Amino acid sequence: MAQNEVRVGREQLKDFTREVFIRTGMPARDAETEATVLVWANLRGVDSHGVLRIPFYVEEVDGGYMNPKPNIQVVQETAATMVIEADLAFGPVVTTFAMDQAIGKAKEAGIGWVFIRNTSHQGAMGYYSLMAAEKGMAGIAFVCTPPGMAPHGARVAGVDNSPITIAAPAKRHRPLLLDMATSVAAGGKIDLAIDKGIPIPEGWALDKEGKVTTDPRQVAALLPFGGPKGSGLAIMLECLSSLIINKPLLEPVLLGKEKQHGHQTQNSVVAAINIGAFTDVDGYREHIDNLIDGLKALPKAGGFSEIFVPGEPENRTYDDRFRNGIPLPEGTVSRLRTVAERFKVKMPSGL
């Protein structure tokens, strides 16, 4: 833990987070969901999608871009699919609902594929695919937002960095959980670097002049991982989500019909696959175990002491932080204190 960080207990942090969102006008049940998802991200070391988001969310509520009391509606439905209008709901509130619907449909139809239209920031997307894995299913979730990443060959934003996550259940091991953005680094890591007062690595982002920057405060566009690979994946995810529900997010900005802004209105897809509709579930789980064991037993490359599988580093961080508390940088604590003073909510002990 860095010198300018302090650890806070997970329950105290969750209680604080829940109370803040209740004070914004959110029903207690929804505030519990929001707090659970944000603190889960911190527990796994995904601090870019944890409680540092609280001040931004509060600002979005003030501006009318996040709705603490949304009218969430199912607007279209088949046996295996659904379209949900989120009414600018807080992302975790509508996305947990959507994945529950996907899991229910997968039980009956073999697969559930649910579109979410007009939601707000959804936190760490791995939470939702893991919901399916914990029910013995495979889970998928991905996000599309207005442009924030420069496509390969461009020097300004033109695509989204479309986070995507896939989870698969094991038997002896924890589920495999891939959770990644199509950018070199998630946008939230820029905010985390600001809170920590540190530079970002070269190659993460461009400034407004289209030049590579290491100053997180100068970032105007993220860069895709793997050049054309991350860029191409982001483009195709927009095709598989926003365009199918006739809510394009890239097109209006690219064609000059809308100006780019910093508000996080987005579309999303969550899906659940009922493994039992295709094969024996226990056998599948054993195959996942064997895959994990086989990969970890491979000869190590130079400089590596261990081979990790998707989700494993985060699981270890979770175990440590569950026992020993969650470290928060000084910048995050300062901004949370401002929120606490505004809503007259007591800060977690130790902060």
C-alpha positions as CSV (number, residue, x, y, z in Angstrom):
1,M,0.0,0.0,0.0
2,A,1.3,3.4,-0.9
3,Q,2.1,5.9,1.8
4,N,-0.6,8.3,0.8
5,E,-3.3,5.6,1.0
6,V,-5.4,4.5,3.9
7,R,-7.3,1.2,4.3
8,V,-11.0,1.1,5.2
9,G,-13.2,-1.8,6.0
10,R,-15.4,-3.1,3.3
11,E,-18.6,-3.0,5.3
12,Q,-18.0,0.6,6.5
13,L,-17.3,1.6,2.9
14,K,-20.4,-0.1,1.6
15,D,-22.6,1.5,4.3
16,F,-21.2,4.9,3.5
17,T,-21.8,4.4,-0.2
18,R,-25.3,3.2,0.3
19,E,-26.2,6.1,2.5
20,V,-24.8,8.7,0.0
21,F,-27.0,7.3,-2.8
22,I,-30.1,7.2,-0.5
23,R,-29.5,10.9,0.0
24,T,-29.5,11.5,-3.7
25,G,-33.1,10.2,-3.7
26,M,-32.4,6.5,-4.6
27,P,-34.6,3.8,-3.0
28,A,-32.7,1.9,-0.3
29,R,-32.8,-1.4,-2.3
30,D,-31.2,0.2,-5.3
31,A,-28.7,2.0,-3.2
32,E,-27.7,-1.3,-1.7
33,T,-27.2,-2.7,-5.2
34,E,-25.1,0.3,-6.2
35,A,-23.0,0.1,-3.1
36,T,-22.4,-3.6,-3.5
37,V,-21.2,-3.4,-7.1
38,L,-18.9,-0.4,-6.4
39,V,-17.3,-1.9,-3.3
40,W,-16.9,-5.3,-5.1
41,A,-14.8,-3.5,-7.7
42,N,-12.6,-2.1,-5.0
43,L,-12.3,-5.5,-3.3
44,R,-11.0,-6.9,-6.6
45,G,-8.5,-4.1,-7.0
46,V,-10.5,-2.5,-9.8
47,D,-10.3,0.8,-8.0
48,S,-11.0,2.7,-11.3
49,H,-14.6,1.4,-11.1
50,G,-15.1,1.6,-7.4
51,V,-16.0,4.3,-4.9
52,L,-13.9,6.9,-6.7
53,R,-16.9,7.1,-9.0
54,I,-19.2,8.4,-6.3
55,P,-18.5,12.2,-6.8
56,F,-18.9,11.9,-10.6
57,Y,-22.2,10.0,-10.1
58,V,-23.4,12.7,-7.8
59,E,-22.5,15.4,-10.4
60,E,-24.4,13.4,-13.0
61,V,-27.5,13.3,-10.9
62,D,-27.3,17.0,-10.4
63,G,-27.1,17.5,-14.1
64,G,-29.9,15.1,-14.9
65,Y,-27.7,12.5,-16.6
66,M,-28.2,9.8,-14.0
67,N,-31.7,9.0,-12.6
68,P,-31.9,7.7,-9.0
69,K,-35.6,6.9,-9.5
70,P,-35.8,5.6,-13.1
71,N,-38.8,4.1,-14.8
72,I,-37.2,0.9,-16.1
73,Q,-39.3,-0.8,-18.7
74,V,-39.2,-3.9,-20.8
75,V,-40.1,-2.6,-24.3
76,Q,-39.6,-5.7,-26.4
77,E,-39.4,-9.4,-25.6
78,T,-39.1,-12.9,-27.1
79,A,-38.5,-16.3,-25.5
80,A,-34.7,-15.7,-25.6
81,T,-34.3,-11.9,-25.9
82,M,-35.4,-8.7,-24.3
83,V,-34.9,-4.9,-24.7
84,I,-34.9,-2.8,-21.6
85,E,-35.3,1.0,-21.5
86,A,-33.2,2.1,-18.5
87,D,-34.4,5.7,-18.3
88,L,-30.8,6.8,-17.3
89,A,-30.8,4.4,-14.4
90,F,-27.7,3.9,-12.4
91,G,-25.9,1.1,-14.3
92,P,-25.7,-1.5,-11.6
93,V,-29.4,-1.2,-10.8
94,V,-30.6,-1.9,-14.3
95,T,-27.8,-4.3,-15.2
96,T,-28.4,-6.7,-12.3
97,F,-32.1,-6.7,-13.3
98,A,-31.2,-7.4,-16.9
99,M,-28.8,-10.3,-16.1
100,D,-31.5,-11.8,-13.8
101,Q,-33.8,-11.7,-16.8
102,A,-31.2,-13.2,-19.1
103,I,-30.6,-16.0,-16.6
104,G,-34.3,-16.7,-16.4
105,K,-34.6,-16.9,-20.2
106,A,-31.5,-19.1,-20.5
107,K,-33.1,-21.6,-18.1
108,E,-36.1,-22.0,-20.6
109,A,-34.6,-21.2,-24.0
110,G,-31.0,-22.2,-23.6
111,I,-29.8,-18.6,-23.9
112,G,-30.9,-15.2,-22.7
113,W,-29.7,-12.1,-24.6
114,V,-30.8,-8.8,-23.1
115,F,-30.2,-5.3,-24.5
116,I,-30.1,-2.3,-22.2
117,R,-30.8,1.1,-23.8
118,N,-30.0,4.5,-22.2
119,T,-28.3,3.4,-19.0
120,S,-25.5,5.2,-17.2
121,H,-22.1,4.0,-16.0
122,Q,-22.3,0.4,-15.0
123,G,-19.3,-0.1,-12.8
124,A,-17.1,-3.1,-13.2
125,M,-18.8,-5.3,-15.9
126,G,-17.3,-8.5,-14.6
127,Y,-19.9,-8.4,-11.8
128,Y,-22.7,-9.2,-14.2
129,S,-21.1,-12.0,-16.2
130,L,-20.1,-13.6,-12.8
131,M,-23.8,-13.5,-11.8
132,A,-24.4,-16.1,-14.6
133,A,-21.4,-18.2,-13.7
134,E,-22.6,-18.4,-10.1
135,K,-25.8,-20.0,-11.4
136,G,-23.7,-22.6,-13.4
137,M,-24.0,-20.7,-16.7
138,A,-21.6,-18.9,-18.9
139,G,-22.1,-15.1,-18.8
140,I,-21.2,-12.3,-21.3
141,A,-21.6,-8.5,-20.9
142,F,-20.4,-5.6,-22.9
143,V,-20.9,-1.8,-23.1
144,C,-21.0,0.9,-25.8
145,T,-20.7,4.6,-25.1
146,P,-20.1,7.7,-27.2
147,P,-16.6,8.1,-28.6
148,G,-13.8,8.2,-26.1
149,M,-11.1,6.2,-27.8
150,A,-9.1,7.0,-31.0
151,P,-9.6,4.3,-33.6
152,H,-6.4,2.9,-35.1
153,G,-4.8,5.5,-37.3
154,A,-6.8,8.5,-35.9
155,R,-5.6,11.1,-33.5
156,V,-9.0,12.0,-32.0
157,A,-11.7,9.9,-30.4
158,G,-14.1,8.1,-32.8
159,V,-15.1,4.9,-31.1
160,D,-15.8,3.7,-27.6
161,N,-13.4,1.6,-25.6
162,S,-16.2,-0.9,-25.2
163,P,-15.5,-3.1,-22.1
164,I,-16.3,-6.7,-22.5
165,T,-16.5,-9.5,-19.9
166,I,-16.9,-13.3,-20.1
167,A,-17.3,-15.7,-17.2
168,A,-17.4,-19.5,-17.1
169,P,-18.0,-21.7,-14.1
170,A,-15.4,-24.2,-12.8
171,K,-15.8,-27.0,-10.3
172,R,-12.8,-27.0,-8.0
173,H,-11.6,-23.5,-9.0
174,R,-13.2,-20.2,-9.0
175,P,-14.9,-19.2,-12.2
176,L,-12.8,-17.9,-15.1
177,L,-13.6,-14.2,-15.4
178,L,-12.2,-12.1,-18.2
179,D,-13.0,-8.3,-17.8
180,M,-11.3,-6.0,-20.2
181,A,-11.7,-2.8,-22.1
182,T,-10.8,-2.5,-25.8
183,S,-8.4,0.3,-24.9
184,V,-4.9,-0.2,-23.6
185,A,-6.2,0.8,-20.1
186,A,-9.7,1.5,-18.9
187,G,-10.8,5.1,-18.8
188,G,-11.3,4.9,-15.0
189,K,-7.6,4.3,-14.6
190,I,-7.0,7.8,-15.8
191,D,-9.2,9.1,-13.0
192,L,-7.4,6.8,-10.5
193,A,-4.0,8.3,-11.7
194,I,-5.4,11.8,-11.0
195,D,-6.5,10.8,-7.5
196,K,-3.1,9.2,-6.9
197,G,-1.2,12.2,-8.3
198,I,0.9,10.0,-10.6
199,P,1.5,10.0,-14.4
200,I,0.1,7.4,-16.7
201,P,2.3,5.1,-18.8
202,E,3.2,6.2,-22.3
203,G,0.9,4.6,-24.9
204,W,-2.3,4.8,-22.9
205,A,-3.8,8.0,-24.3
206,L,-3.6,11.1,-26.5
207,D,-4.1,14.8,-25.6
208,K,-6.3,17.2,-27.4
209,E,-3.6,17.8,-30.0
210,G,-3.5,14.1,-30.8
211,K,-0.1,13.6,-29.1
212,V,0.7,10.8,-26.7
213,T,0.6,12.1,-23.1
214,T,1.5,10.8,-19.7
215,D,-0.4,13.5,-17.9
216,P,-3.8,12.1,-16.9
217,R,-5.3,15.6,-16.7
218,Q,-4.5,16.2,-20.4
219,V,-6.2,13.0,-21.7
220,A,-8.6,13.6,-24.6
221,A,-8.7,10.1,-26.1
222,L,-7.7,6.6,-25.1
223,L,-5.7,4.3,-27.3
224,P,-6.9,0.8,-28.4
225,F,-5.0,-2.3,-27.4
226,G,-3.4,-4.1,-30.2
227,G,-3.9,-1.2,-32.6
228,P,-6.5,-2.4,-35.2
229,K,-7.6,-5.3,-33.0
230,G,-8.9,-3.3,-30.1
231,S,-10.2,-0.7,-32.5
232,G,-12.0,-3.3,-34.7
233,L,-13.5,-5.1,-31.7
234,A,-14.9,-1.8,-30.4
235,I,-16.5,-1.0,-33.7
236,M,-18.2,-4.4,-34.0
237,L,-19.5,-4.3,-30.5
238,E,-21.4,-1.1,-31.4
239,C,-22.8,-3.0,-34.3
240,L,-24.0,-5.8,-32.0
241,S,-25.6,-3.5,-29.4
242,S,-26.5,0.1,-30.1
243,L,-27.4,-0.3,-33.8
244,I,-29.6,-3.4,-33.3
245,I,-31.8,-1.4,-30.9
246,N,-31.7,1.7,-33.1
247,K,-29.8,3.8,-30.6
248,P,-26.5,4.6,-32.3
249,L,-23.9,6.3,-30.1
250,L,-20.9,6.7,-32.4
251,E,-22.7,7.8,-35.6
252,P,-24.3,11.0,-34.3
253,V,-20.9,12.3,-33.1
254,L,-19.0,11.1,-36.2
255,L,-21.5,12.8,-38.5
256,G,-21.5,16.0,-36.6
257,K,-25.1,15.6,-35.5
258,E,-24.2,15.7,-31.8
259,K,-21.3,17.2,-29.9
260,Q,-19.1,15.0,-27.8
261,H,-19.6,15.4,-24.1
262,G,-18.4,13.8,-20.9
263,H,-21.6,12.3,-19.8
264,Q,-21.8,8.5,-19.6
265,T,-25.0,7.6,-21.3
266,Q,-24.5,4.1,-22.8
267,N,-26.1,1.0,-24.2
268,S,-25.2,-2.5,-23.1
269,V,-25.8,-6.2,-23.7
270,V,-25.8,-9.0,-21.1
271,A,-26.2,-12.6,-22.0
272,A,-26.4,-15.9,-20.2
273,I,-25.8,-19.3,-21.8
274,N,-27.4,-22.4,-20.2
275,I,-24.5,-24.9,-20.4
276,G,-27.0,-27.7,-19.6
277,A,-28.8,-27.0,-22.8
278,F,-25.8,-28.2,-24.8
279,T,-23.7,-30.5,-22.6
280,D,-23.4,-32.1,-19.2
281,V,-22.8,-29.2,-16.7
282,D,-20.5,-31.2,-14.3
283,G,-18.4,-32.4,-17.2
284,Y,-18.1,-28.8,-18.5
285,R,-17.0,-27.6,-15.1
286,E,-14.4,-30.4,-15.0
287,H,-13.1,-29.3,-18.4
288,I,-12.7,-25.8,-17.1
289,D,-10.7,-27.1,-14.1
290,N,-8.5,-29.2,-16.3
291,L,-7.9,-26.2,-18.6
292,I,-6.9,-24.1,-15.6
293,D,-4.6,-26.8,-14.2
294,G,-3.0,-27.4,-17.6
295,L,-2.3,-23.8,-18.3
296,K,-0.8,-23.2,-14.9
297,A,1.5,-26.2,-15.2
298,L,3.0,-25.0,-18.5
299,P,6.8,-24.1,-18.4
300,K,7.2,-20.4,-17.4
301,A,8.7,-17.8,-19.6
302,G,11.8,-15.9,-18.4
303,G,10.9,-13.4,-15.7
304,F,7.6,-15.2,-14.8
305,S,7.1,-17.1,-11.6
306,E,3.5,-18.1,-12.2
307,I,1.0,-18.3,-15.1
308,F,-2.3,-16.6,-14.2
309,V,-5.7,-17.4,-15.7
310,P,-8.4,-14.7,-16.2
311,G,-9.7,-13.3,-12.9
312,E,-7.0,-14.9,-10.7
313,P,-5.0,-11.8,-9.8
314,E,-8.2,-10.0,-8.9
315,N,-9.4,-13.0,-6.8
316,R,-6.2,-12.8,-4.7
317,T,-6.6,-9.0,-4.3
318,Y,-10.2,-9.7,-3.2
319,D,-9.0,-12.2,-0.5
320,D,-6.5,-9.7,0.9
321,R,-8.8,-6.7,0.9
322,F,-11.7,-8.7,2.3
323,R,-9.5,-9.5,5.3
324,N,-7.4,-6.4,5.6
325,G,-9.5,-3.5,4.2
326,I,-9.6,-1.5,1.0
327,P,-6.8,1.0,0.3
328,L,-8.0,4.4,-0.9
329,P,-5.7,7.1,-2.3
330,E,-5.6,10.5,-0.7
331,G,-7.3,12.1,-3.7
332,T,-10.3,9.7,-3.6
333,V,-10.7,10.2,0.2
334,S,-10.6,14.0,-0.2
335,R,-13.3,13.9,-2.9
336,L,-15.5,11.5,-0.8
337,R,-15.2,13.8,2.2
338,T,-16.6,16.6,0.1
339,V,-19.6,14.4,-0.8
340,A,-20.0,13.4,2.8
341,E,-20.1,17.0,4.0
342,R,-22.7,17.9,1.4
343,F,-25.1,15.0,2.3
344,K,-24.2,15.0,6.0
345,V,-23.1,11.4,5.9
346,K,-20.5,10.2,8.3
347,M,-17.2,9.1,6.7
348,P,-16.1,5.5,7.2
349,S,-14.0,5.1,10.3
350,G,-10.3,5.6,9.7
351,L,-10.9,8.2,6.9
